[in-house]
Amino acid sequence: MAAVAATTPELAQDAARAIVIEYEKLPHVVVPQESIKPDAPEVLPRDKNKPDEKNLRFQNKSGDPAKVEAAFANCDAIVEAEYHTPRLHHCCLETHGMVVDFSGGDSATIYATTQGTFTIPGDAARELGLPQSAVTATVQHMGGGFGSKFGIGIEGMFACRLSKETKSPVKLMLTRSDEFLMTGNRSGSWQKLKAGAKKDGTLVAMQATQYRLGGVGLGSQAGQPYAVYRVGETYREVYALHTNEDSSVAMRAPGHPQASFAMESLLDELAYKIGMDPVEFRKKNMRDEAYHRQIDRAAREINWTKRNATPGGGAGALKRGMGCAAGTWGGGGNDACKVDVTVGRDGPVIVAVGTQDLGTGTRTFTRAIVAEELGLQIKDVVEKIGNSKLGGA
């Protein structure tokens, strides 16, 4: 990779176009079903601890396969199917990038678009040759991240190096084509599932082979059976299946949509096979009764009982159907948030914390919490956020 700096965007574009790169086309594979074949091109160097593994690399397993096979014999219905989800891009309205304000002195300020204010100073300091305490990260606004914006990234590395080289502030924002090529994607998935149930709706057994499709990365995928549900006997094997594509990165509940999609699809097939209402079938096997209340409420709101209960049924070529599904994702909060509240002698109230606002209301709720505690209106409180010199969060 190469990067250039100039005094205007036009000059920088001209300089970039003047760079001539010679490529050697090597054998490659971008289709998982081809990558898994023994004669496929090797995507990554082999792990010296697992020299027999090529593109398909074992990650983990869970359960007893013998017990699962025995349990299948007691099922009234069994469904076996494969499910696929594609790799997706985050498509942030604001591309990745940053401004590095460094003039060769003993400190620097980084203006970043990131989901983690405190993920910036350490990496930037290493590139600039400064102590971490000498680098301030500020994140006042950002145009979307969805899991893709942590740390300085390749773009930040180049911005820091160019700024250090020129001893001048540097702004580097990726183009949209750059964004698609080098900032990561949501992991795809390929899942082979088999599950069996009793006529009363009890899930008796399930086995799963899960392939994480993370390009040159490991990919992500929650384990089966999906966390919302309980199944009698289970066995799963999880693999990373590599292709010559950009590495996967986090995206909105990493690994969960993939696992949820496959599990919910399988549950629909089983529900129809035993002749049970899909909502009731799910409730029968949900781990937490909180999900019962949620799915019952959703069913009422969409008039579930009035739906066309026959898949593909109804007159005419245009079909309209209803579906139900459940998902989960853990919160990322902890007790490490440090907030400073300052009350001035003449009455002004300032709440300060280093975390950024992702569009989820950080600016509003920091003011609202303080206002409520002090008996004030929100307009009476001023917030200061998105700066690594403020309290950690």
VMD Tcl script that draws the C-alpha trace (Angstrom):
set ca {
  {0.00 0.00 0.00}
  {1.07 3.58 -0.58}
  {-0.04 7.02 0.60}
  {0.78 10.55 -0.47}
  {0.28 13.98 1.09}
  {-0.17 17.32 -0.68}
  {-1.39 20.83 0.00}
  {-4.70 20.28 -1.84}
  {-6.92 17.24 -2.47}
  {-6.45 17.67 -6.22}
  {-2.66 17.53 -5.98}
  {-2.90 14.49 -3.71}
  {-5.15 12.72 -6.23}
  {-2.76 13.54 -9.06}
  {0.16 12.18 -7.04}
  {-1.71 8.99 -6.17}
  {-2.59 8.42 -9.84}
  {1.08 8.84 -10.74}
  {2.08 5.86 -8.61}
  {2.61 2.77 -10.78}
  {2.17 -0.57 -9.08}
  {3.14 -3.87 -10.65}
  {1.04 -6.81 -9.51}
  {1.81 -10.49 -9.72}
  {-1.45 -12.40 -10.08}
  {-1.36 -15.40 -7.76}
  {-3.79 -18.32 -7.40}
  {-6.73 -17.25 -5.25}
  {-10.18 -18.33 -4.14}
  {-13.15 -16.20 -3.08}
  {-15.96 -18.76 -2.97}
  {-16.24 -20.77 0.29}
  {-17.51 -23.90 -1.47}
  {-14.37 -23.81 -3.62}
  {-12.03 -22.87 -0.78}
  {-12.99 -25.95 1.22}
  {-11.84 -28.31 -1.55}
  {-8.49 -30.10 -1.04}
  {-7.01 -28.68 -4.26}
  {-8.00 -25.05 -3.57}
  {-5.27 -22.38 -3.48}
  {-3.93 -21.80 0.01}
  {-5.20 -18.49 1.40}
  {-2.90 -18.12 4.42}
  {0.40 -19.64 5.56}
  {-0.20 -22.83 7.50}
  {-0.15 -22.84 11.28}
  {3.01 -24.66 12.35}
  {1.06 -26.18 15.25}
  {-1.61 -27.52 12.86}
  {0.29 -28.26 9.64}
  {-2.47 -30.42 8.17}
  {-5.04 -27.59 8.19}
  {-5.32 -25.63 4.96}
  {-8.16 -23.13 4.36}
  {-10.54 -24.92 6.74}
  {-9.32 -24.41 10.29}
  {-10.92 -25.97 13.35}
  {-11.96 -23.54 16.11}
  {-13.93 -25.42 18.75}
  {-16.48 -28.13 19.45}
  {-19.07 -28.81 22.11}
  {-21.31 -31.71 23.12}
  {-21.41 -35.48 22.64}
  {-22.16 -36.70 19.08}
  {-23.07 -40.20 20.25}
  {-25.74 -38.88 22.61}
  {-27.14 -36.68 19.85}
  {-27.44 -39.61 17.44}
  {-29.21 -41.67 20.09}
  {-31.61 -38.79 20.81}
  {-32.54 -38.46 17.13}
  {-34.01 -41.96 17.34}
  {-36.63 -40.64 19.79}
  {-37.76 -37.69 17.63}
  {-41.13 -37.48 15.89}
  {-39.76 -35.11 13.24}
  {-36.28 -34.30 11.97}
  {-35.15 -31.50 9.68}
  {-31.73 -31.29 8.07}
  {-30.74 -28.20 6.10}
  {-27.96 -25.80 5.11}
  {-28.17 -22.05 5.62}
  {-26.01 -19.29 4.20}
  {-25.62 -15.60 5.01}
  {-23.51 -13.29 2.81}
  {-20.67 -11.02 3.81}
  {-22.05 -7.51 4.32}
  {-20.44 -4.09 4.37}
  {-21.19 -1.46 7.02}
  {-21.67 1.38 4.50}
  {-21.01 4.14 7.04}
  {-22.14 7.49 5.62}
  {-18.84 8.96 6.79}
  {-15.88 6.93 5.58}
  {-12.97 5.94 7.81}
  {-10.33 8.58 8.38}
  {-8.84 11.14 10.72}
  {-6.97 14.40 11.08}
  {-3.56 14.19 12.72}
  {-2.48 17.55 14.11}
  {1.25 17.09 14.67}
  {4.02 19.49 13.74}
  {7.01 17.57 15.02}
  {6.73 18.82 18.60}
  {6.17 16.94 21.82}
  {2.38 16.49 21.56}
  {-0.32 15.71 19.03}
  {-4.10 15.91 18.72}
  {-6.05 13.34 16.72}
  {-9.50 14.24 15.39}
  {-11.11 10.88 14.72}
  {-14.33 9.27 13.62}
  {-14.37 6.27 15.92}
  {-16.53 4.25 18.28}
  {-13.83 4.33 20.92}
  {-12.20 7.59 21.97}
  {-9.71 5.71 24.10}
  {-8.72 3.27 21.32}
  {-6.88 6.09 19.50}
  {-4.01 7.53 21.65}
  {-1.96 4.35 22.09}
  {-1.73 3.37 18.41}
  {-1.25 6.97 17.28}
  {1.52 7.54 19.83}
  {3.44 4.50 18.57}
  {3.28 5.76 14.97}
  {4.30 9.30 15.94}
  {7.04 8.25 18.32}
  {5.41 9.99 21.29}
  {4.40 8.82 24.76}
  {0.71 7.95 24.91}
  {0.10 10.71 27.43}
  {1.20 13.25 24.81}
  {-1.56 12.30 22.37}
  {-5.10 13.62 22.74}
  {-7.96 12.01 20.82}
  {-11.13 14.01 20.19}
  {-14.34 12.59 18.74}
  {-17.04 15.22 18.59}
  {-19.13 13.72 15.81}
  {-19.06 10.56 13.71}
  {-21.02 9.45 10.68}
  {-21.73 5.85 11.61}
  {-19.57 2.95 12.71}
  {-21.75 -0.13 13.34}
  {-18.77 -1.98 14.79}
  {-16.23 -1.10 12.10}
  {-14.49 1.88 13.72}
  {-12.08 1.08 16.53}
  {-8.45 2.14 16.71}
  {-6.66 4.19 14.08}
  {-6.78 1.57 11.31}
  {-4.57 1.50 8.23}
  {-5.79 4.94 7.25}
  {-4.79 6.35 10.63}
  {-1.41 4.67 10.46}
  {-0.69 6.38 7.13}
  {-2.02 9.72 8.36}
  {0.29 9.58 11.38}
  {3.30 8.60 9.30}
  {2.66 11.35 6.75}
  {2.21 13.91 9.50}
  {5.44 12.79 11.16}
  {7.26 12.89 7.83}
  {6.00 16.34 6.80}
  {5.82 17.83 10.31}
  {2.43 19.18 9.31}
  {-1.21 18.40 10.10}
  {-2.61 15.72 7.77}
  {-6.22 14.89 6.94}
  {-6.82 11.47 5.41}
  {-10.33 10.21 4.60}
  {-10.92 7.06 2.57}
  {-12.85 7.19 -0.68}
  {-15.95 5.05 -0.99}
  {-14.10 2.49 -3.11}
  {-11.31 2.35 -0.50}
  {-13.97 1.86 2.14}
  {-15.33 -1.24 0.40}
  {-11.89 -2.73 -0.16}
  {-10.03 -2.27 3.13}
  {-12.20 -1.55 6.16}
  {-13.65 -5.01 6.76}
  {-17.04 -6.65 6.44}
  {-19.57 -8.55 8.48}
  {-18.61 -12.21 8.55}
  {-20.60 -14.47 6.27}
  {-21.75 -17.91 7.38}
  {-22.38 -21.41 6.09}
  {-24.19 -23.67 8.54}
  {-25.20 -27.31 8.28}
  {-27.89 -28.04 10.85}
  {-29.91 -31.07 11.85}
  {-32.54 -30.98 14.60}
  {-35.34 -33.15 15.87}
  {-38.45 -32.51 17.96}
  {-41.35 -34.28 19.65}
  {-44.92 -33.69 18.52}
  {-45.51 -31.62 21.66}
  {-42.84 -29.18 20.42}
  {-39.92 -30.21 22.62}
  {-36.57 -29.83 20.88}
  {-34.84 -33.14 21.53}
  {-31.55 -33.02 19.65}
  {-29.44 -30.83 17.40}
  {-26.12 -31.12 15.62}
  {-24.36 -28.31 13.78}
  {-21.35 -27.77 11.57}
  {-20.63 -24.05 11.41}
  {-18.27 -22.31 9.00}
  {-17.26 -18.75 9.79}
  {-16.63 -16.90 6.54}
  {-14.27 -14.11 7.55}
  {-12.09 -13.79 4.45}
  {-8.49 -13.71 5.67}
  {-9.83 -13.22 9.22}
  {-11.35 -15.75 11.60}
  {-14.93 -14.57 11.10}
  {-17.58 -14.59 13.81}
  {-20.62 -16.69 14.52}
  {-22.49 -17.45 17.73}
  {-22.69 -21.11 18.63}
  {-25.59 -23.43 17.93}
  {-28.12 -24.01 19.31}
  {-28.63 -20.26 19.39}
  {-28.54 -18.78 22.90}
  {-32.27 -18.01 23.11}
  {-33.24 -21.68 22.97}
  {-32.65 -24.88 24.93}
  {-32.26 -28.26 23.23}
  {-31.96 -31.66 24.89}
  {-28.78 -33.11 23.39}
  {-26.47 -31.01 21.23}
  {-23.20 -31.28 19.35}
  {-21.46 -28.65 17.26}
  {-18.20 -28.13 15.42}
  {-17.04 -24.63 14.46}
  {-14.50 -23.84 11.74}
  {-12.98 -20.77 10.13}
  {-13.13 -21.16 6.35}
  {-10.74 -18.69 4.73}
  {-10.99 -16.99 1.34}
  {-8.92 -14.29 -0.38}
  {-11.17 -11.45 0.77}
  {-10.84 -8.58 3.22}
  {-10.96 -9.64 6.85}
  {-14.21 -9.59 8.78}
  {-14.65 -7.07 11.59}
  {-17.36 -6.49 14.16}
  {-20.80 -5.47 12.94}
  {-23.95 -5.02 15.02}
  {-24.04 -7.93 17.50}
  {-21.06 -9.75 15.94}
  {-21.86 -13.33 14.99}
  {-25.42 -13.32 16.31}
  {-27.52 -12.46 13.23}
  {-25.86 -15.33 11.36}
  {-26.61 -17.90 14.04}
  {-30.08 -16.52 14.70}
  {-31.05 -16.65 11.02}
  {-30.10 -20.31 10.67}
  {-31.71 -21.37 13.95}
  {-34.94 -19.51 13.30}
  {-35.20 -20.90 9.79}
  {-34.74 -24.42 11.13}
  {-37.38 -23.83 13.81}
  {-39.89 -22.76 11.17}
  {-39.26 -25.94 9.19}
  {-39.69 -28.09 12.30}
  {-42.83 -26.23 13.41}
  {-44.51 -26.85 10.07}
  {-43.41 -30.48 10.07}
  {-45.03 -31.23 13.45}
  {-48.03 -28.99 12.71}
  {-47.41 -26.55 15.56}
  {-47.83 -22.78 15.59}
  {-44.32 -21.26 15.12}
  {-44.81 -18.83 18.01}
  {-45.92 -21.56 20.41}
  {-43.11 -23.80 19.22}
  {-40.56 -21.13 20.08}
  {-42.09 -20.42 23.48}
  {-41.93 -24.12 24.27}
  {-38.14 -24.05 23.89}
  {-37.10 -20.57 25.03}
  {-34.71 -20.43 27.95}
  {-36.17 -17.31 29.56}
  {-39.86 -16.51 30.03}
  {-39.05 -12.86 29.34}
  {-38.95 -13.90 25.69}
  {-42.49 -15.29 26.06}
  {-43.83 -11.87 26.97}
  {-41.94 -10.23 24.15}
  {-42.96 -12.63 21.42}
  {-46.60 -12.68 22.63}
  {-46.70 -8.89 22.48}
  {-45.20 -8.84 19.00}
  {-47.70 -11.46 17.82}
  {-50.61 -9.39 19.10}
  {-49.34 -6.22 17.45}
  {-49.15 -7.82 13.99}
  {-52.37 -9.88 14.32}
  {-50.45 -13.13 14.13}
  {-53.56 -15.27 14.63}
  {-55.11 -13.82 11.46}
  {-52.15 -14.65 9.25}
  {-52.23 -17.15 6.40}
  {-50.95 -20.15 8.33}
  {-50.18 -22.21 5.22}
  {-46.71 -21.46 3.81}
  {-47.13 -20.38 0.21}
  {-50.89 -20.46 0.55}
  {-53.35 -17.88 -0.69}
  {-54.67 -17.03 -4.13}
  {-52.66 -15.33 -6.85}
  {-48.98 -15.03 -7.64}
  {-48.25 -12.40 -4.98}
  {-47.88 -13.94 -1.52}
  {-47.81 -12.13 1.79}
  {-46.59 -13.80 4.94}
  {-45.59 -13.19 8.53}
  {-42.60 -14.47 10.44}
  {-41.30 -14.50 13.97}
  {-37.79 -14.71 15.39}
  {-35.78 -13.89 18.48}
  {-32.27 -12.58 19.00}
  {-30.05 -11.49 21.83}
  {-26.90 -9.48 22.46}
  {-25.15 -8.67 25.70}
  {-24.57 -5.14 26.96}
  {-21.07 -3.73 26.98}
  {-21.39 -1.61 30.09}
  {-19.26 -1.89 33.22}
  {-18.36 0.05 36.35}
  {-15.33 1.80 34.81}
  {-17.07 4.96 33.60}
  {-15.65 8.14 35.16}
  {-17.76 11.28 34.96}
  {-16.91 14.70 36.36}
  {-19.70 17.08 37.32}
  {-18.69 20.67 37.99}
  {-20.96 23.26 39.57}
  {-19.67 26.81 39.12}
  {-19.94 29.49 41.80}
  {-22.46 31.37 39.70}
  {-24.53 28.26 38.92}
  {-23.42 26.70 35.61}
  {-23.31 22.89 35.63}
  {-20.94 20.95 33.39}
  {-20.91 17.16 32.97}
  {-17.73 15.76 31.38}
  {-16.86 12.24 30.21}
  {-14.48 11.02 27.53}
  {-16.86 8.72 25.67}
  {-18.09 9.59 22.20}
  {-21.66 9.87 20.90}
  {-22.55 7.24 18.29}
  {-25.96 8.71 17.69}
  {-27.30 6.79 20.68}
  {-27.86 9.87 22.80}
  {-24.71 10.25 24.92}
  {-24.94 14.02 24.82}
  {-28.57 13.93 25.91}
  {-28.53 11.30 28.64}
  {-25.41 12.65 30.37}
  {-27.19 15.98 30.73}
  {-30.52 14.35 31.62}
  {-29.06 12.23 34.43}
  {-27.30 15.18 36.03}
  {-30.32 17.43 35.61}
  {-32.58 14.88 37.28}
  {-30.19 14.37 40.20}
  {-29.80 18.12 40.78}
  {-33.43 19.06 40.15}
  {-32.60 21.08 37.03}
  {-33.83 21.27 33.45}
  {-31.72 19.59 30.74}
  {-31.03 23.01 29.23}
  {-29.32 24.01 32.49}
  {-26.56 21.40 32.01}
  {-23.71 21.58 29.49}
  {-21.98 18.40 28.32}
  {-18.35 17.88 27.36}
  {-17.64 14.52 25.72}
  {-15.40 12.79 23.19}
  {-11.95 13.67 24.51}
  {-9.36 11.21 25.81}
  {-8.23 13.65 28.50}
  {-11.66 13.40 30.14}
  {-12.88 10.53 32.31}
  {-12.51 7.03 30.92}
  {-15.53 5.13 29.63}
}
mol new
graphics top color blue
foreach p $ca { graphics top sphere $p radius 0.5 }
foreach p [lrange $ca 0 end-1] q [lrange $ca 1 end] { graphics top cylinder $p $q radius 0.2 }
display resetview
